[in-house]
Amino acid sequence: EVQLVESGGGLVQTGGSLRLSCAASGFTFAFDDYAIGWFRQAPGKEREGVSCINNSKGKTHYADSVKGRFTISSDKAKNTVYLQMNNLKPEDTAVYYCAAAPGRIRITTAEIMAKVIWMFWGQGTQVTVSS
């Protein structure tokens, strides 16, 4: 059974930092054969793709709203993907989810990220940025 477990959320002041973790287990294929994405959803808003990484090539994509502030990385030895979030803003407040899609998918735009079939999802972790 595939499991994605997020952790690292919390309450932080504007300008602060958090590092989210997404620990994956139960994959049928190797960790390299999955793309991992981070999404977020704020109350009353649609889910937004934040960032994703192609584990086989290490290629990354970021939403314009987080570019330059967030960094996604992958530790293949731990089957874990991280999202380092710096210079946080109140508008970053949301529940953050990680998701996995099988296949060595090269995701370079928000449009492609939105069309990928993200088969597996974590339970989410709350990030709250106070002003």
Backbone hydrogen bonds in HBPLUS format (Angstrom, degrees):
<---DONOR---> <-ACCEPTOR-->    atom                        ^
c    i                          cat <-CA-CA->   ^        H-A-AA   ^      H-
h    n   atom  resd res      DA  || num        DHA   H-A  angle D-A-AA Bond
n    s   type  num  typ     dist DA aas  dist angle  dist       angle   num
A0003-GLN N   A0025-SER O   2.85 MM  22  5.25 158.4  1.90 144.7 147.2     1
A0025-SER N   A0003-GLN O   2.95 MM  22  5.25 143.3  2.09 149.9 156.6     2
A0005-VAL N   A0023-ALA O   2.98 MM  18  5.17 158.1  2.02 138.4 145.5     3
A0023-ALA N   A0005-VAL O   2.97 MM  18  5.17 165.2  1.99 141.7 139.3     4
A0007-SER N   A0021-SER O   2.97 MM  14  5.23 137.9  2.15 141.8 147.1     5
A0021-SER N   A0007-SER O   2.84 MM  14  5.23 159.7  1.88 146.1 149.9     6
A0010-GLY N   A0126-GLN O   2.92 MM 116  6.14 114.7  2.35 139.3 157.4     7
A0128-THR N   A0010-GLY O   2.90 MM 118  6.13 167.8  1.91 159.0 157.9     8
A0012-VAL N   A0128-THR O   2.88 MM 116  6.32 157.1  1.94 163.7 171.4     9
A0130-SER N   A0012-VAL O   2.85 MM 118  6.24 155.4  1.91 151.5 158.8    10
A0016-GLY N   A0013-GLN O   2.91 MM   3  5.48 154.7  1.97 143.5 145.1    11
A0014-THR N   A0130-SER O   2.84 MM 116  5.80 128.6  2.10 169.3 167.6    12
A0015-GLY N   A0088-LEU O   2.72 MM  73  4.85 169.9  1.73 145.8 149.5    13
A0088-LEU N   A0016-GLY O   3.03 MM  72  5.47 174.9  2.03 152.0 153.1    14
A0018-LEU N   A0085-MET O   2.93 MM  67  5.26 150.1  2.02 143.3 153.1    15
A0085-MET N   A0018-LEU O   2.76 MM  67  5.26 168.6  1.78 176.7 179.0    16
A0020-LEU N   A0083-LEU O   2.93 MM  63  4.99 163.5  1.96 139.7 137.8    17
A0083-LEU N   A0020-LEU O   2.86 MM  63  4.99 151.0  1.94 139.0 142.9    18
A0022-CYS N   A0081-VAL O   2.77 MM  59  5.12 135.3  1.97 149.8 162.9    19
A0081-VAL N   A0022-CYS O   2.98 MM  59  5.12 156.9  2.04 137.3 142.3    20
A0024-ALA N   A0079-ASN O   2.86 MM  55  5.52 175.0  1.86 171.4 173.0    21
A0033-ASP N   A0030-ALA O   2.83 MM   3  5.39 154.5  1.89 116.6 124.8    22
A0034-TYR N   A0031-PHE O   3.27 MM   3  5.78 145.9  2.39 121.8 120.4    23
A0103-GLY N   A0033-ASP O   2.64 MM  70  5.17 155.5  1.70 161.8 153.2    24
A0035-ALA N   A0101-ALA O   2.83 MM  66  5.16 163.5  1.86 154.7 157.5    25
A0101-ALA N   A0035-ALA O   2.86 MM  66  5.16 156.7  1.91 150.1 156.1    26
A0036-ILE N   A0053-ILE O   3.05 MM  17  5.50 158.4  2.10 155.3 159.2    27
A0053-ILE N   A0036-ILE O   2.86 MM  17  5.50 151.1  1.95 151.5 161.0    28
A0037-GLY N   A0099-ALA O   2.83 MM  62  5.17 163.4  1.85 146.6 152.3    29
A0099-ALA N   A0037-GLY O   2.84 MM  62  5.17 147.5  1.94 146.9 152.9    30
A0038-TRP N   A0051-SER O   2.67 MM  13  5.23 165.4  1.69 163.5 163.4    31
A0050-VAL N   A0038-TRP O   2.79 MM  12  5.43 160.1  1.83 148.3 152.2    32
A0051-SER N   A0038-TRP O   3.28 MM  13  5.23 158.7  2.33 134.0 137.8    33
A0039-PHE N   A0097-TYR O   2.75 MM  58  5.12 163.8  1.78 155.8 160.8    34
A0097-TYR N   A0039-PHE O   2.79 MM  58  5.12 159.1  1.83 137.5 144.8    35
A0040-ARG N   A0048-GLU O   2.90 MM   8  5.35 149.8  1.99 146.0 156.0    36
A0048-GLU N   A0040-ARG O   2.78 MM   8  5.35 164.9  1.80 159.4 164.6    37
A0041-GLN N   A0095-VAL O   2.92 MM  54  5.37 145.9  2.04 141.3 152.3    38
A0095-VAL N   A0041-GLN O   3.04 MM  54  5.37 172.5  2.05 134.8 134.0    39
A0045-LYS N   A0042-ALA O   2.99 MM   3  5.36 156.9  2.05 139.5 137.2    40
A0063-ALA N   A0050-VAL O   2.84 MM  13  5.14 152.6  1.91 153.1 147.5    41
A0052-CYS N   A0061-HIS O   3.06 MM   9  5.38 147.1  2.17 139.7 144.2    42
A0061-HIS N   A0052-CYS O   3.03 MM   9  5.38 143.1  2.17 150.1 151.6    43
A0054-ASN N   A0059-LYS O   2.79 MM   5  5.15 158.7  1.84 152.4 159.4    44
A0058-GLY N   A0054-ASN O   2.58 MM   4  5.17 139.1  1.74 158.7 171.7    45
A0066-VAL N   A0063-ALA O   3.07 MM   3  5.64 158.3  2.12 115.6 121.8    46
A0067-LYS N   A0063-ALA O   3.09 MM   4  6.13 126.5  2.39 149.5 164.6    47
A0069-ARG N   A0066-VAL O   2.91 MM   3  5.44 160.8  1.95 138.1 141.7    48
A0070-PHE N   A0066-VAL O   3.05 MM   4  5.64 154.0  2.11 162.1 161.3    49
A0086-ASN N   A0069-ARG O   2.99 MM  17  5.15 158.7  2.03 136.0 142.2    50
A0071-THR N   A0084-GLN O   2.81 MM  13  5.03 149.1  1.90 141.9 151.4    51
A0084-GLN N   A0071-THR O   2.77 MM  13  5.03 159.3  1.82 160.2 154.8    52
A0073-SER N   A0082-TYR O   3.08 MM   9  5.25 154.7  2.14 136.9 141.1    53
A0082-TYR N   A0073-SER O   2.80 MM   9  5.25 160.1  1.84 144.7 151.7    54
A0075-ASP N   A0080-THR O   2.78 MM   5  5.32 174.5  1.78 171.4 173.2    55
A0078-LYS N   A0075-ASP O   3.08 MM   3  5.51 139.9  2.25 107.3 118.0    56
A0079-ASN N   A0075-ASP O   2.97 MM   4  5.99 109.0  2.49 138.9 157.3    57
A0080-THR N   A0075-ASP O   3.19 MM   5  5.32 169.1  2.21 142.0 143.9    58
A0079-ASN N   A0076-LYS O   3.26 MM   3  4.80 153.2  2.34  91.2  99.2    59
A0092-ASP N   A0089-LYS O   2.85 MM   3  5.41 163.7  1.87 120.9 126.0    60
A0093-THR N   A0090-PRO O   3.04 MM   3  5.62 165.1  2.07 117.7 121.6    61
A0094-ALA N   A0127-VAL O   2.97 MM  33  5.52 147.2  2.08 146.4 156.6    62
A0127-VAL N   A0094-ALA O   2.88 MM  33  5.52 162.5  1.91 159.4 165.2    63
A0096-TYR N   A0125-THR O   2.82 MM  29  5.27 175.1  1.82 148.8 147.2    64
A0125-THR N   A0096-TYR O   2.85 MM  29  5.27 143.4  1.98 137.8 149.6    65
A0122-GLY N   A0098-CYS O   2.98 MM  24  5.58 149.7  2.07 166.0 164.5    66
A0100-ALA N   A0120-PHE O   2.88 MM  20  5.15 150.2  1.97 138.0 145.7    67
A0119-MET N   A0100-ALA O   2.96 MM  19  6.09 112.5  2.43 143.7 156.2    68
A0120-PHE N   A0100-ALA O   3.23 MM  20  5.15 168.0  2.25 146.4 148.3    69
A0113-MET N   A0109-THR O   3.03 MM   4  6.33 163.1  2.06 148.4 153.5    70
A0114-ALA N   A0110-ALA O   2.93 MM   4  6.11 148.3  2.03 144.2 152.2    71
A0115-LYS N   A0111-GLU O   3.19 MM   4  6.41 134.2  2.41 137.0 148.4    72
A0115-LYS N   A0112-ILE O   3.05 MM   3  5.13 131.7  2.29  98.0 111.3    73
A0116-VAL N   A0112-ILE O   3.10 MM   4  6.31 129.7  2.37 149.6 161.9    74
